[in-house]
Amino acid sequence: MAMSMSTSGVSLLSKFRGCLAGALLGDCFGAPFEFQDEDGPSPVVLNKFFAKLEGPPFKTPKYAYTDDTAMTKCIAQSFVERANLDERDLAKRFVTEFYTDTTDRGYGASIGVVFRKLREQQCADPMKPASEQFDGRGSYGNGGAMRISPVPLFCFRDQELMVHVAKRVTQITHTNPLGVNGAILQCLAIHQGLILDPSVGPLDVHKFADELIAKMEAIEVPDEIDGRRPYNKQLHLLKKLLEKEEGASHHQVRESLGNDVDALHSVPTAIYSFLRAQKPIPNIETDNKFRRTVHYAISLGGDTDTIASMAGAIAGAYFGEEEINNSYSKYCEYFEEILELANGLYEVAKPEANGN
């Protein structure tokens, strides 16, 4: 299904820039809190953390990005320079980034095996090493979803192509259906954010979730034993949490949706963080909905950098860069560079071609 949509209140270029900036900021600001506490960071600590970032300028080393952004930028660079999907080029960029970056980016142990095999075969068969992982079952982690944000930008005008590209990009490292479908779900959520106009009024969070459910039902293959669609189940749980008048507790969110490194138990959590943040949240001292999204995602604890990065990408795609506090750029590694990549993706994708 080809799509040619635009927004009137927020420019698409702003949304492209907001999406990649949001992914980077969630990664950088979430990383210091990753798996620190079973119940997540305390409200006092997080409010002070963001208040300081938004206050008078102060000298400090910039917060470093993790493997989430390292791989995201590889995808964006490949799209900008190649102007198409080139799996071998992507694999080469992943491997080169992994072996030449001297900073500890926090890659998982299993991904190193994939990269070693890719390097040995000179990326001749980009999908083969990942397909051999875990006795041929492939990884179901969130490593595909965490880096997928360039795909809905590059394929903005064609949703069917977007799903295909998301699948291929993910399968270089994650071939398990749960890992692949998690990346596709995150891709669809970002795309919905891109095509909606925040200036027309409050976001209908239930409709947003319903549209994701409908799209994933056409993608997920029912389980052979019980006939269930795992992401369908998680998205329905997400809707139930949104229906709680006083808002779900952190414990309820963690128990229902999860906050770990599995795609199934982190991608829906990131989407929920964005949707929950459309209204005020107790113990989060801000009216800014972009910050509230990232702040809330981090507050849930667990895999904070990846969940906050995914949530930030959706929020940035929806609100555009105008909703992002200008001071954040001073404290986040690679900020200007990620905006340039967003500009490049905008030029390559030509999302407003033919007057749309």
GILINNOR-V484522 format. One record per pair of residues at least 24 apart in sequence whose C-alpha atoms are under 8 Angstrom apart, sorted by the first residue. I is the first residue (numbers start at 1). J is the second residue. D is the distance in whole Angstrom. If there is no record, write none. Layout:
[[I	J	D] [I	J	D]]
This chain:
[[1	158	6] [1	159	6] [1	160	5] [2	157	6] [2	158	4] [2	159	6] [2	160	7] [3	156	8] [3	157	5] [3	158	5] [3	159	6] [4	156	8] [4	157	5] [4	158	8] [4	351	7] [4	352	8] [4	356	6] [5	157	7] [5	195	6] [5	352	8] [5	356	6] [6	195	6] [6	351	8] [6	352	7] [6	356	6] [7	195	6] [7	196	7] [7	197	5] [8	197	7] [9	197	6] [9	198	7] [9	199	5] [9	200	8] [10	197	7] [10	198	8] [10	199	7] [10	319	7] [10	320	7] [11	320	8] [12	194	7] [12	320	8] [12	351	8] [12	352	8] [13	342	8] [13	343	7] [13	346	6] [14	320	5] [14	321	5] [14	322	7] [15	194	6] [15	316	6] [15	317	5] [15	318	6] [15	319	7] [15	320	4] [15	321	6] [16	153	7] [16	194	8] [16	316	8] [16	317	6] [16	320	7] [16	342	6] [16	343	7] [16	345	8] [16	346	7] [17	316	8] [17	317	8] [17	320	7] [17	321	6] [17	338	8] [17	339	5] [17	342	5] [17	343	7] [18	313	7] [18	315	8] [18	316	4] [18	317	6] [18	319	7] [18	320	5] [18	321	4] [18	322	8] [18	324	8] [19	149	7] [19	190	8] [19	312	7] [19	313	4] [19	314	6] [19	315	7] [19	316	4] [19	317	4] [19	318	8] [19	320	7] [19	321	8] [20	149	7] [20	150	7] [20	313	6] [20	316	7] [20	338	6] [20	339	7] [20	342	6] [21	312	8] [21	313	7] [21	316	7] [21	321	8] [21	335	7] [21	338	6] [21	339	7] [22	309	7] [22	311	8] [22	312	4] [22	313	5] [22	314	8] [22	315	7] [22	316	5] [22	317	8] [22	324	8] [23	69	8] [23	149	8] [23	308	8] [23	309	4] [23	310	6] [23	311	7] [23	312	5] [23	313	4] [23	316	8] [24	65	7] [24	69	6] [24	309	6] [24	312	8] [24	335	7] [24	338	8] [25	309	7] [25	312	7] [25	328	8] [25	332	7] [26	294	6] [26	305	6] [26	306	7] [26	307	8] [26	308	4] [26	309	4] [26	310	7] [26	311	7] [26	312	5] [26	313	8] [27	65	6] [27	66	7] [27	68	7] [27	69	7] [27	304	8] [27	305	4] [27	306	6] [27	308	6] [27	309	5] [28	63	5] [28	64	6] [28	65	5] [28	66	7] [28	305	7] [28	332	6] [28	333	8] [29	63	7] [29	305	7] [29	332	8] [30	298	6] [30	304	5] [30	305	4] [30	306	7] [30	308	6] [30	309	8] [31	65	8] [31	66	7] [31	304	6] [31	305	4] [32	305	8] [33	298	7] [33	301	7] [33	304	6] [33	305	8] [34	301	7] [34	302	6] [34	303	5] [34	304	5] [34	305	6] [35	301	6] [35	302	4] [35	303	6] [35	304	7] [36	301	7] [36	302	7] [37	301	7] [37	302	8] [38	301	7] [38	302	7] [39	251	8] [39	300	7] [39	301	6] [40	298	7] [40	299	5] [40	300	5] [40	301	4] [40	302	7] [41	298	8] [41	299	6] [41	300	8] [41	301	6] [42	299	7] [43	283	6] [43	284	7] [43	299	7] [46	295	7] [46	299	7] [47	284	7] [47	285	6] [50	295	8] [53	327	7] [53	328	6] [53	331	8] [54	325	7] [54	327	6] [54	328	7] [57	327	8] [60	331	7] [61	331	7] [62	330	7] [62	331	5] [62	332	5] [62	333	6] [63	331	6] [63	332	5] [63	333	6] [64	332	7] [64	333	5] [65	105	7] [65	332	8] [65	333	6] [65	334	8] [66	104	8] [66	105	4] [66	106	6] [66	107	8] [66	305	8] [67	105	5] [67	106	6] [67	107	6] [68	143	7] [68	146	6] [68	147	6] [68	306	7] [68	309	8] [69	147	7] [70	97	7] [70	105	8] [71	97	8] [71	147	6] [72	146	8] [72	147	4] [72	148	7] [72	149	7] [72	150	7] [73	338	7] [73	341	8] [75	147	8] [75	150	7] [76	150	5] [76	341	6] [76	342	8] [76	345	7] [77	341	7] [79	154	7] [79	345	7] [79	348	8] [80	341	7] [80	344	6] [80	345	6] [80	348	6] [83	348	6] [85	165	7] [87	126	6] [87	168	7] [87	169	7] [87	172	8] [88	123	6] [88	124	7] [88	125	7] [88	126	6] [90	169	8] [91	118	7] [91	123	6] [91	126	6] [91	172	7] [92	119	8] [92	122	8] [92	123	6] [95	119	7] [111	173	7] [114	173	7] [126	172	6] [127	171	6] [127	172	5] [127	173	7] [128	172	8] [129	172	8] [129	173	8] [130	171	7] [130	172	6] [130	173	5] [130	174	6] [130	175	6] [131	171	8] [131	173	8] [131	174	7] [131	175	6] [137	175	7] [137	176	6] [138	174	6] [138	175	5] [138	176	4] [139	173	8] [139	174	5] [139	175	6] [139	176	5] [139	179	6] [140	174	7] [140	175	7] [140	176	5] [140	177	7] [140	178	5] [140	179	4] [140	180	8] [140	262	6] [140	263	6] [140	264	8] [141	174	7] [141	178	8] [141	179	5] [141	261	6] [141	262	4] [141	263	5] [141	264	8] [142	179	6] [142	182	7] [142	183	7] [142	261	6] [142	262	5] [142	263	4] [142	264	8] [142	266	7] [142	267	7] [142	306	8] [143	173	8] [143	174	7] [143	179	8] [143	263	8] [144	169	8] [144	170	5] [144	171	8] [144	173	7] [144	174	6] [144	179	7] [144	180	7] [144	182	8] [144	183	5] [145	170	8] [145	179	8] [145	180	8] [145	182	6] [145	183	4] [145	184	7] [145	186	6] [145	187	8] [145	263	7] [145	267	7] [145	310	8] [146	183	7] [146	306	6] [146	307	8] [146	309	7] [146	310	6] [148	183	6] [148	186	7] [148	187	6] [149	186	8] [149	187	7] [149	190	7] [149	313	7] [150	345	8] [151	187	7] [152	187	6] [152	188	7] [152	190	7] [152	191	6] [153	191	8] [153	345	7] [153	346	7] [153	349	7] [154	345	6] [154	346	7] [154	348	7] [154	349	5] [155	349	7] [156	191	7] [156	349	7] [156	351	6] [157	349	8] [157	351	6] [162	187	8] [163	187	8] [178	263	7] [178	264	6] [179	262	8] [179	263	6] [179	264	8] [181	219	8] [181	220	7] [181	231	8] [182	231	8] [182	263	5] [182	264	6] [182	267	6] [183	263	8] [183	267	8] [185	212	7] [185	216	7] [185	267	7] [186	267	6] [186	271	8] [186	310	7] [188	212	7] [189	271	7] [189	314	6] [190	313	7] [190	314	5] [190	317	6] [190	318	8] [191	317	8] [192	318	8] [193	314	6] [193	315	7] [193	317	5] [193	318	4] [193	319	8] [194	317	5] [194	318	5] [195	318	8] [196	318	7] [197	318	7] [197	319	8] [198	318	7] [198	319	6] [202	278	8] [203	278	7] [205	275	6] [206	239	7] [206	242	8] [209	235	7] [209	238	8] [209	239	7] [230	264	7] [231	264	7] [231	268	8] [234	264	8] [234	268	7] [235	268	7] [238	268	7] [238	269	8] [238	272	6] [242	272	8] [242	275	8] [242	276	7] [247	281	8] [250	300	6] [253	300	8] [254	300	7] [259	300	7] [259	301	7] [259	302	5] [259	303	6] [259	304	8] [259	307	8] [260	302	6] [260	303	5] [261	303	6] [266	303	8] [266	307	6] [267	307	7] [267	310	7] [269	297	8] [269	307	7] [270	297	7] [270	307	5] [270	308	7] [270	310	6] [270	311	5] [271	310	8] [271	311	6] [271	314	8] [273	297	6] [273	311	6] [274	311	6] [274	312	8] [274	314	7] [274	315	6] [288	323	7] [289	315	8] [289	323	8] [290	315	6] [290	316	7] [290	319	7] [290	323	6] [290	324	6] [291	324	7]]
